[in-house]
Amino acid sequence: MFDSFTFQAISMPAILLVFITSILLLLGRDWRWLIVALSLQYVGVFLLVMLSWPLEMAVVKVLTGWMAGAVLGVGVAIVPTSWKAEESSWPSGRWFKLLAAGLVTLVVVSSAPAIASWLPGVGLEIVLGSLILIGNGLLNLGLTNHPFRVTIGLLTLLAGFEILYAALQVSALVAGLLAGVNLSLALVGAFLILVPSMEAVD
Amino acid sequence: MNAPQVWILIPGISAITLFLLRRWYRSTVLAGVILTCLLALLARVLPIGKIIEIGPWTFQVDESFFVLGRRFFLENGDRPLLTMVYILAAFWFGAAYIARAGRMLVPLGLAVVALMTAALAVEPLLYAALFVEMAVLVSVPILLVPGKPLGRGILRFIILETIGMPFILFTEWMLTGVETSPGDITMVMRAAGILGLGFMFLLAILPFHTWVPMVAEDSHPYAVSFVLILLPWMIFLFGLGFLDRYTWLRSNEQVYELLRLAGVLMVLTGGIGAAFQRHLGRILGFAVILETGFTLLGAGIQGEAWLTFVLLFPRALAFGVWSLAMAYLWNQGQKMDYQNLQGIGRRMPVVTAAMVLAQFSLVGFPLLAGFPIKLVLWDQVAAQSGWQALFALLGSIGLFASALRSLVVFVTGPDDHPWKITESWQFLLLLGVGLAALLLAGLFPQLFLPSLISGLNAFSHLAP
């Protein structure tokens, strides 16, 4: 079914999707919406990875991303108070974050062609999608101390890297290990959210 | 049966089992110690790739294990290294129960060891970065104290180590290109630059070192010293793998210059940082930075990579004794800043002596375990560059000043307060053995040096 489908045609919508979702992950205030945005972001990642990998391998990305989102969501749902503290301090820097995201986008758009020229055989659309996620992931990491947001930032950063790396390496073991890293990251993120409210034991 | 199954799969499966059984704390610690001792013993006596005859039975431990078409490979040359790794784990697990280092230490520590061994065994080398990242993530719960607010250090630890992984993966891909066209200088420079940056993140090299003292301040001292000794050392071994594999990297003089420069900066940062701290945990963190610097200095001396291996034993011993002594204070609910530690030497003289002597040993104080190795290292560094040796010495003086300052704080107190040993007998026994080992290793370095140097056999191009 997919043989006749031109994957290149979906690259622009996929780039738009990862761009919008990564901005939402930066600005969003409700953790539930953040999980939804993360899940949608992995759909974009899946579409971009599919430009380089066969469908059955690319689908691992979206499944892993959704599972990571679910694990993180469960972590916050168990201790909703951990998120309330974050929420109260959140709105103040919204415009600043939007401006910073705009600057990151400018840097990404201007540097993508040069980076694409370094990587033979990697299309500009892959580099662009990848750098958008890496840039906004790094921005997210630089602006927060909350384990939930830090984990989301790291997952975004890794997702960006995975898009680019998929174009360079096609390997089942790499796909499996990267899925393992993403899931471990989500588990650690959930543990970080839970640990302050856990009972101390000897 | 094959070697990767024995030294990766068995500890990996055991780690999961012990994690599920962690409710029975004492039993899991005991099982962890027995298993790591057994694996160290097997690494010592069991030849890989040769037919072994025991009575009527014959069997062979193969070198390779294939997963999804990729090979995990451990050979005879790796056995001394495996012995060192599992002895190190057994050493730390041995006192974990007494130190009350948390239920996560043994199961997850075992998983970290298995993952790092997998990182050293996997071929091609690029996959190792993914195992290192997983080991980092698995080590996080070891550092967390349930019920305690999350510190910023642990988040920085996860962030910086995770950022390091993509750099290494990219480098490996670029290095494949370099191998096919070694004359492409631009490609070589890019690959070397990205590789260096990746290891700066992974090894917490300046300016990415800030999380080390922060984590050491917030976490249980015994658990934190396990992670901060084992992880950087094994990541460093992973880095040595690159030097061993790529001739253009190994034969480039500038690579060694850069390693020494990074080493000097780390030693200075660690030493000066330690000298100005007022919190024992942070001092321990800066001492870790200083020791990472010495490892880099050792690696920066061409043809003398064995130095980085012999540093391990005195370092592990000193940090083991130091963190165990700190664990006693931690378990007593004692705050670790100088203000709250005044006069504790009168109540806990053995704990105090252990903390101070361990720092002296790391500095390279005569008669203690660190002295013979540091002496050789300073000598070798001075032969390369006088100012680098001078700065390395200055870093050590910084830690020495910190140890003296701690000593003054510990023994200063009201004159009417009598000196009295109040430590528990278990701690007295373990710290006594540790202190004796620090002294014996300093007096008879020939007892442990040869077996440590043989660890370098795993890197055939770097072995003496």
Contacts between the chains, C-beta under 8 A, distances in Angstrom:
chain1	res1	chain2	res2	distance
A	118	B	190	7.6
A	141	B	159	5.5
A	145	B	152	6.0
A	145	B	155	6.4
A	147	B	150	6.3
A	147	B	155	6.6
A	150	B	155	5.2
A	150	B	158	7.2
A	150	B	159	6.6
A	153	B	159	7.8
A	154	B	158	7.0
A	154	B	159	6.6
A	154	B	162	5.3
A	157	B	162	7.4
A	157	B	163	7.1
A	158	B	162	7.1
A	158	B	166	7.6
A	161	B	166	4.3
A	161	B	169	7.8
A	165	B	166	7.4
A	165	B	169	6.2
A	165	B	170	7.5
A	165	B	173	7.9
A	168	B	170	7.9
A	168	B	173	5.1
A	169	B	126	7.8
A	169	B	173	6.5
A	171	B	68	7.9
A	171	B	70	7.6
A	172	B	68	4.7
A	172	B	69	7.1
A	173	B	67	6.6
A	173	B	68	4.3
A	173	B	69	7.1
A	173	B	70	4.8
A	173	B	127	6.4
A	174	B	126	8.0
A	174	B	127	6.9
A	174	B	130	7.3
A	176	B	68	6.7
A	177	B	127	6.4
A	177	B	130	4.0
A	177	B	131	7.4
A	177	B	134	7.6
A	178	B	130	6.7
A	180	B	130	7.5
A	180	B	134	6.1
A	181	B	130	6.0
A	181	B	133	5.2
A	181	B	134	6.0
A	181	B	137	7.2
A	181	B	165	7.5
A	184	B	134	5.6
A	184	B	137	4.2
A	184	B	138	7.0
A	185	B	137	6.1
A	185	B	158	7.8
A	185	B	162	7.1
A	187	B	137	7.8
A	188	B	137	5.0
A	188	B	140	4.9
A	188	B	141	7.4
A	188	B	158	6.7
A	191	B	140	7.2
A	191	B	141	5.8
A	191	B	144	7.2
A	192	B	140	7.4
A	192	B	144	7.4
A	192	B	150	5.9
A	192	B	154	7.2
A	192	B	155	7.6
A	195	B	141	7.9
A	195	B	144	4.8
A	195	B	145	7.8
A	195	B	146	5.9
A	195	B	147	7.8
A	195	B	148	7.6
A	195	B	150	6.6
A	196	B	147	6.9
A	196	B	148	6.7
A	196	B	149	5.1
A	196	B	150	5.7
A	197	B	147	7.7
A	198	B	146	3.9
A	198	B	147	5.8
A	199	B	146	6.4
A	199	B	147	6.2
A	200	B	145	7.2
A	200	B	146	5.0
A	200	B	147	3.9
A	200	B	148	7.6
A	201	B	103	6.9
A	201	B	146	6.5
A	202	B	25	7.4
A	202	B	100	5.8
